[in-house]
Each structure stands twice: as C-alpha cells, then as structure tokens.
Amino acid sequence: MSVIAANINSLRKSLPSSVTLVAVSKTKPVEDIMEAYNAGQRCFGENRVQEILNKRDHLPSDIEWHLIGHLQRNKVKFIVPFIDMIQSVDSLRLLAAIDSEAFKHNRVVNVLLQVHIAREETKFGFNREEIEEMLPSKEFAGLKFIRICGLMGMATFTSDLVQVRSEFRSLTGLFNELKEKYFFSDDNFREISMGMSGDYEVAIGEGSTMIRVGSLIFGERSKTDY
C-alpha cells in the first residue's frame, strides 16, 4: 500500500460517517491523485481553475471536483460545465456570474457561501451583515441556476486552538441562524465546510460536515510548490 493510500485509510477511519473528506490536491501531480483515487477517494479540492483544467482530462471522469480557492468572475465559464461544487463564493456578483453561465449549460451548480471568520485581513469571504443583506434581496431571488448548499470558512492560521475553536463555533452559529431564517425547508442547505490538516478535529467537534485536507494525505508541499 502506498503512503498516500495509507494516509487516506487512516484518516477515513478517524472520521464520523457524517463528514465528507475533500482531498486537497493543489500542486500535486496526477500520479498522486491517482494513488488517492485508487484508495477510494473521489472528492478532490483545487485552488485554481487552470490547475483543475490541466488535471481533469488525465484523471477518471467520476472524480468530484471542488473549487476551494478564490474564484475570479472571468474564470467562471471554464468550470461551470463540470464542477461539482464551488466552495469559495464570496460575493453576489460572483453568484450572478455562476448563475449566468450555468443557465447557458442548463445545469444547477452547487455552491457554498464563504464566510470571513479569521482575524487575518487577507482571507476572502462574506461577513454576517453582507449575507443578511443578500439573502432576502430581489437579486438573489432571481438566481435560478445555483444551489446554496451551506457555508465555508477558514480559521486564523494560529496554534491557538481556543481561538480556532471560537471561529469555527461562530460559523456553525451563523449556519444555524441562516438555516432557521432562510433555508428551513431546504434540505440542500446542510454543509459546513471547515477544518484542514492542522485543525480538522477541532472543526468536527464544532459541527463541520466537510473537511479540506491536503498535507496529511499527500505530505507537505515542497519549497518549489506555489
């Protein structure tokens, strides 16, 4: 058994059945992804549109691709025809662009609303006020080719797990509020994507349903990765 396969098997055994594992394969070669695939992994997360496009044709067609990095509106058209989920939707303008492209392909695209929960200013995402303003708006109501499946967030990059736990807890709290207020009868709104290699156990403890794990599966990125 390969190291990657062993890592996936070990990780999967530690996860509740309610948690989806997204293997973060950014910067990793097709060969590594195939090792994970052969170990039973089907859901993979990439940061960049071009990297998904470069890899996709060289890999099995039943892979579920999740875009987890920042998405520019001018790149939407390239991934809408096939993407399984866009986890990093951070504006109404981006939602509208996805909806417009999805209409052209007559498909509904699964998305998560990315929420800024970290203290760092560099993280993308909605704040609570922006989401509360968007969801009841006429512009949002007119979007028919997107499916809001839940929320995504990234905690502050810190060793302070008390802070990380607090940030995860705030995302779950917001999810519950939005579910009650806007998505009560919508069974699609059920995902909380939070937790990575260094904090996924904390995230699961705070309600995560989807974790994004790279280095624990594929190893640390080399100095030449970017």
C-alpha positions in Angstrom: 0.0 0.0 0.0 1.3 3.5 -0.9 1.9 6.1 1.7 -0.9 8.2 0.2 -3.3 5.3 0.4 -2.3 4.5 4.0 -2.8 8.1 4.9 -6.3 8.2 3.4 -7.3 4.9 5.1 -6.0 6.1 8.5 -7.8 9.5 8.1 -11.1 7.9 7.0 -11.2 5.6 10.0 -11.0 8.6 12.3 -13.9 10.5 10.6 -17.6 10.3 11.5 -19.7 9.0 8.7 -21.4 12.4 8.5 -18.2 14.1 7.5 -17.1 14.4 3.8 -13.3 14.3 3.2 -12.2 16.7 0.4 -8.6 15.7 -0.5 -6.8 19.0 -1.3 -4.7 18.1 -4.3 -3.4 21.6 -5.2 0.2 21.5 -6.6 0.1 17.7 -6.6 0.7 15.7 -9.7 -1.8 13.4 -11.4 0.1 10.4 -10.2 -0.5 11.3 -6.6 -4.2 12.0 -7.2 -4.5 8.5 -8.8 -3.0 6.9 -5.7 -5.6 8.6 -3.6 -8.3 7.6 -6.2 -7.2 4.0 -6.1 -7.6 4.1 -2.3 -11.2 5.0 -2.8 -11.1 8.8 -2.6 -13.4 10.6 -5.1 -13.7 14.1 -3.9 -10.7 16.5 -4.6 -10.3 20.2 -3.9 -8.2 22.6 -6.0 -7.4 26.3 -5.5 -7.0 27.3 -9.1 -9.2 26.9 -12.2 -6.3 26.3 -14.5 -4.9 23.5 -12.4 -8.3 21.7 -12.4 -8.4 22.1 -16.2 -4.9 20.8 -16.6 -5.5 17.7 -14.5 -9.1 16.8 -15.2 -8.6 15.2 -18.7 -5.9 12.9 -17.3 -8.0 11.5 -14.5 -11.1 9.4 -14.1 -14.4 11.1 -15.0 -16.1 10.2 -11.8 -13.9 12.4 -9.7 -15.9 15.2 -7.9 -14.0 18.4 -8.3 -14.4 21.2 -5.7 -13.0 24.6 -6.2 -11.8 25.8 -2.8 -9.7 28.8 -3.8 -10.7 32.4 -4.7 -12.6 32.4 -8.0 -12.4 35.4 -10.4 -15.6 36.1 -12.4 -13.8 35.8 -15.7 -12.8 32.2 -14.9 -16.3 31.0 -14.1 -17.1 30.0 -17.6 -14.3 27.4 -17.7 -15.5 25.3 -14.7 -19.3 25.7 -14.7 -19.9 22.9 -17.2 -18.4 20.2 -14.9 -17.6 21.5 -11.4 -19.3 19.6 -8.6 -19.1 22.4 -6.0 -17.7 25.9 -5.7 -16.9 26.3 -2.1 -15.5 29.8 -2.3 -18.3 32.1 -3.3 -17.7 35.4 -1.7 -20.0 37.9 -3.4 -23.4 38.4 -5.0 -21.6 39.4 -8.2 -19.8 36.1 -8.3 -23.1 34.2 -7.6 -24.7 36.1 -10.5 -21.8 35.2 -12.8 -22.1 31.5 -11.9 -25.8 31.6 -12.4 -25.5 33.2 -15.8 -23.0 30.6 -17.0 -25.0 27.7 -15.5 -28.1 28.9 -17.4 -26.2 28.6 -20.7 -25.4 24.9 -19.8 -28.8 24.2 -18.3 -27.3 22.9 -15.1 -27.6 23.9 -11.4 -24.2 24.5 -9.7 -23.7 23.6 -6.1 -22.0 26.4 -4.1 -21.0 27.3 -0.6 -21.0 30.8 0.7 -17.5 31.6 2.0 -17.7 33.5 5.3 -14.8 35.5 6.7 -14.3 34.1 10.2 -10.5 34.6 10.6 -8.7 37.6 12.1 -6.4 37.9 9.1 -7.4 40.6 6.6 -6.2 38.5 3.7 -9.0 35.9 3.9 -11.9 36.3 1.4 -15.5 35.9 2.3 -18.8 37.5 3.3 -19.4 39.0 6.7 -22.6 38.3 8.5 -24.1 41.7 7.5 -23.4 41.1 3.8 -25.1 37.7 3.9 -28.1 39.0 5.8 -28.4 41.8 3.2 -28.1 39.5 0.2 -30.3 36.5 1.0 -33.7 38.4 1.1 -32.8 40.6 -1.9 -34.6 40.5 -5.3 -31.2 40.0 -7.0 -30.6 36.8 -5.0 -34.2 35.6 -5.5 -33.6 35.8 -9.3 -30.8 33.3 -9.3 -32.2 30.0 -10.5 -29.2 28.0 -11.6 -27.3 27.9 -8.3 -27.9 25.7 -5.3 -26.8 27.1 -1.9 -25.5 24.0 0.0 -24.1 25.7 3.1 -21.2 27.7 4.3 -17.4 27.5 4.2 -14.8 29.2 6.4 -11.1 29.2 7.1 -9.9 29.8 10.7 -7.0 32.1 11.5 -3.6 30.4 10.9 -2.5 30.1 14.5 -1.5 27.5 17.1 -4.1 28.9 19.5 -6.8 26.3 19.2 -9.0 28.2 21.6 -9.2 31.0 19.0 -9.7 28.5 16.2 -12.5 26.7 18.1 -14.2 30.1 18.7 -14.0 30.9 15.0 -15.4 27.5 13.9 -18.2 27.9 16.5 -19.1 31.3 15.1 -19.5 29.7 11.6 -21.7 26.9 12.9 -23.8 29.5 14.8 -24.3 31.6 11.6 -25.2 28.4 9.7 -27.9 27.5 12.2 -29.3 31.1 12.1 -29.4 31.1 8.3 -30.9 27.7 8.2 -33.7 28.7 10.6 -34.4 32.0 8.9 -33.8 31.4 5.1 -33.3 27.7 4.4 -35.6 25.9 7.0 -37.3 23.8 4.3 -34.3 23.4 2.1 -32.6 20.1 2.6 -29.7 21.1 0.3 -28.5 23.7 2.8 -26.7 21.2 5.1 -22.9 21.6 4.7 -20.4 23.4 6.9 -17.0 23.2 5.3 -14.4 24.0 7.8 -11.2 22.3 9.1 -7.9 21.5 7.4 -5.0 19.3 8.2 -4.0 21.1 11.4 -7.4 21.7 12.9 -10.0 19.3 11.3 -10.6 17.5 14.6 -11.5 20.8 16.3 -13.7 21.7 13.3 -15.6 18.4 13.5 -16.1 18.9 17.2 -17.7 22.3 16.3 -20.1 20.9 13.7 -18.1 20.6 10.4 -19.6 18.3 7.8 -16.8 18.7 5.3 -13.1 18.9 5.9 -10.4 20.0 3.4 -7.2 18.0 4.0 -4.0 18.1 1.9 -0.7 17.7 3.8 -2.0 14.8 6.0 -2.8 12.9 2.7 -0.1 14.0 0.2 2.6 15.2 2.5 3.9 18.8 3.0 4.3 20.9 -0.1 7.8 21.3 -1.3 9.6 24.6 -1.5 9.0 24.7 -5.2 5.3 24.5 -4.9 3.3 27.7 -5.2 
